[in-house]
Amino acid sequence: MQTVWLIDISIGLGSGKILSVLALNLRHHEQNEYAPGLADVQCVATAVEESWNGETIAEFFTQSICQSGIFPAAFLKDGGTDLEKAIRLLNEQGTSLECIDDLSHMVANLFKHEYAEDPLFNTFITACGQVSKKLKQTILACLAPPKVSTKARFMNLHRLVEWADKLLKHAAKPG
């Protein structure tokens, strides 16, 4: 079975970073009419290190391939340059692996590039924070904007936009 490896580096507990590799059948969407879930992937490997770089990730992938016996047809990754470098290093050693960027991360990076320095966007984010502070622990807390971490702000931008849109639709129209 040909697989796509879904790879991600996440912040773990403490200072360590978790590298996770899941394998998904390359033909999942041809064979199923539903989005893949936990039952559709196989955990290939996980590891925790203080830090990861292209070289250590490439080494980890090589070990994972040898230990699991699963050779990926492609990698699906976030926008991380270390993951891209690791795949490039493996390809320089004679493999021919495809590297696919996760669409949600690509769109978030486009938003970040377009809006990160925009004064209106920054005004919107500041206003969301101020509204949140004023409504917390009040009877109107249910109207507070969704919590969005600074690091993942552009991944979750849709949540803030949906909140603002709903709030505006319920606001009194000036007469």
Buried (B, 14 or more C-beta within 10 A) or exposed (E): EEBBBBBBBEEEEEEEBBBBBBBBBBEBEEEEEEEBEEEBBBEBBEBBBEEBEBEBBBEBBBEBBEEBEBEBEBBBBBBBEBBBBBBBBBBEEEBEBEBEBBEBBEBBBEBBEEBEEEEEBEEBBEEBEEBBEEBEEEEEEEBBBEEBEEEEBBBBBBEBEEBBEEEEEEEEEEE
